[in-house]
Amino acid sequence: MPFFVGIDPITLQIVDIYEYEEIDRSRLPNAVHIEVLPPLDYRCVNAIKQNDGKIILVPDPILQEQHNVWELNILRTNRNRMLQESDWTQFSTNAITIEKKTQWEAYRQALRDMPSNTSIPRLPQWPVPPA
């Protein structure tokens, strides 16, 4: 389902964000409603008025950077949880084979490499833990 933003036509401030099948002008009848099309992210845009008076959305690099940091923090938090959940595999007192321990070591290394190997933090390709 697409995202839309409602924009105050005077201040150009985004006053509403909603996900809907089509524009819902009843939400804010005086606002300008614009669908946020890829590659734009509704969380990282600003509205500007063109010379012809048309209001459009443009990417905001500062908001995008802040959002990227936030997404990377979420990725690291999830990664750290997965590492913690698999700590038991590295203890010398566990009863897994050397082969399994090696597989777990590879899995854990792939987790550690996640932030640098992930181009889109909100869509990470998580490694699969050994069976």
Contacts in CASP RR format, 6 or more apart in sequence:
PFRMAT RR
TARGET T0000
AUTHOR 0000-0000-0000
METHOD contacts of the structure
MODEL  1
MPFFVGIDPITLQIVDIYEYEEIDRSRLPNAVHIEVLPPLDYRCVNAIKQ
NDGKIILVPDPILQEQHNVWELNILRTNRNRMLQESDWTQFSTNAITIEK
KTQWEAYRQALRDMPSNTSIPRLPQWPVPPA
1 19 0 8 1.000
1 20 0 8 1.000
1 21 0 8 1.000
2 19 0 8 1.000
2 20 0 8 1.000
2 21 0 8 1.000
2 35 0 8 1.000
2 36 0 8 1.000
2 37 0 8 1.000
3 17 0 8 1.000
3 18 0 8 1.000
3 19 0 8 1.000
3 35 0 8 1.000
3 36 0 8 1.000
3 42 0 8 1.000
4 17 0 8 1.000
4 18 0 8 1.000
4 19 0 8 1.000
4 20 0 8 1.000
4 23 0 8 1.000
4 24 0 8 1.000
4 33 0 8 1.000
4 34 0 8 1.000
4 35 0 8 1.000
4 36 0 8 1.000
5 14 0 8 1.000
5 16 0 8 1.000
5 17 0 8 1.000
5 33 0 8 1.000
5 34 0 8 1.000
5 36 0 8 1.000
5 42 0 8 1.000
5 45 0 8 1.000
5 47 0 8 1.000
5 57 0 8 1.000
6 14 0 8 1.000
6 15 0 8 1.000
6 16 0 8 1.000
6 17 0 8 1.000
6 27 0 8 1.000
6 28 0 8 1.000
6 31 0 8 1.000
6 32 0 8 1.000
6 33 0 8 1.000
6 34 0 8 1.000
7 13 0 8 1.000
7 14 0 8 1.000
7 15 0 8 1.000
7 31 0 8 1.000
7 32 0 8 1.000
7 33 0 8 1.000
7 34 0 8 1.000
7 47 0 8 1.000
7 55 0 8 1.000
8 15 0 8 1.000
8 30 0 8 1.000
8 31 0 8 1.000
8 32 0 8 1.000
9 30 0 8 1.000
9 31 0 8 1.000
9 32 0 8 1.000
9 55 0 8 1.000
12 46 0 8 1.000
12 47 0 8 1.000
12 48 0 8 1.000
12 49 0 8 1.000
12 55 0 8 1.000
13 47 0 8 1.000
14 45 0 8 1.000
14 46 0 8 1.000
14 47 0 8 1.000
15 28 0 8 1.000
15 31 0 8 1.000
16 27 0 8 1.000
16 28 0 8 1.000
16 31 0 8 1.000
17 42 0 8 1.000
18 24 0 8 1.000
18 27 0 8 1.000
23 33 0 8 1.000
23 35 0 8 1.000
24 33 0 8 1.000
25 33 0 8 1.000
27 33 0 8 1.000
32 47 0 8 1.000
32 55 0 8 1.000
34 47 0 8 1.000
34 55 0 8 1.000
34 56 0 8 1.000
34 57 0 8 1.000
36 42 0 8 1.000
36 45 0 8 1.000
36 57 0 8 1.000
40 57 0 8 1.000
40 59 0 8 1.000
41 59 0 8 1.000
41 64 0 8 1.000
41 67 0 8 1.000
43 63 0 8 1.000
43 67 0 8 1.000
44 59 0 8 1.000
44 60 0 8 1.000
44 63 0 8 1.000
44 64 0 8 1.000
44 67 0 8 1.000
45 57 0 8 1.000
45 58 0 8 1.000
45 59 0 8 1.000
45 60 0 8 1.000
45 63 0 8 1.000
46 57 0 8 1.000
46 58 0 8 1.000
46 59 0 8 1.000
46 60 0 8 1.000
46 63 0 8 1.000
47 55 0 8 1.000
47 56 0 8 1.000
47 57 0 8 1.000
47 58 0 8 1.000
48 55 0 8 1.000
48 56 0 8 1.000
48 58 0 8 1.000
49 55 0 8 1.000
50 56 0 8 1.000
68 121 0 8 1.000
71 121 0 8 1.000
71 122 0 8 1.000
72 115 0 8 1.000
72 121 0 8 1.000
74 121 0 8 1.000
74 122 0 8 1.000
75 114 0 8 1.000
75 115 0 8 1.000
75 118 0 8 1.000
75 121 0 8 1.000
75 124 0 8 1.000
76 114 0 8 1.000
76 115 0 8 1.000
78 124 0 8 1.000
79 111 0 8 1.000
79 112 0 8 1.000
79 114 0 8 1.000
79 115 0 8 1.000
82 111 0 8 1.000
82 126 0 8 1.000
82 129 0 8 1.000
83 108 0 8 1.000
83 111 0 8 1.000
83 112 0 8 1.000
86 104 0 8 1.000
86 107 0 8 1.000
86 108 0 8 1.000
86 111 0 8 1.000
86 129 0 8 1.000
88 94 0 8 1.000
89 96 0 8 1.000
89 100 0 8 1.000
89 101 0 8 1.000
89 104 0 8 1.000
89 105 0 8 1.000
89 108 0 8 1.000
90 101 0 8 1.000
90 104 0 8 1.000
90 105 0 8 1.000
90 108 0 8 1.000
94 101 0 8 1.000
96 104 0 8 1.000
100 130 0 8 1.000
103 130 0 8 1.000
104 129 0 8 1.000
104 130 0 8 1.000
107 127 0 8 1.000
107 128 0 8 1.000
107 129 0 8 1.000
107 130 0 8 1.000
110 127 0 8 1.000
111 126 0 8 1.000
111 127 0 8 1.000
114 124 0 8 1.000
114 126 0 8 1.000
114 127 0 8 1.000
115 121 0 8 1.000
118 124 0 8 1.000
118 125 0 8 1.000
END
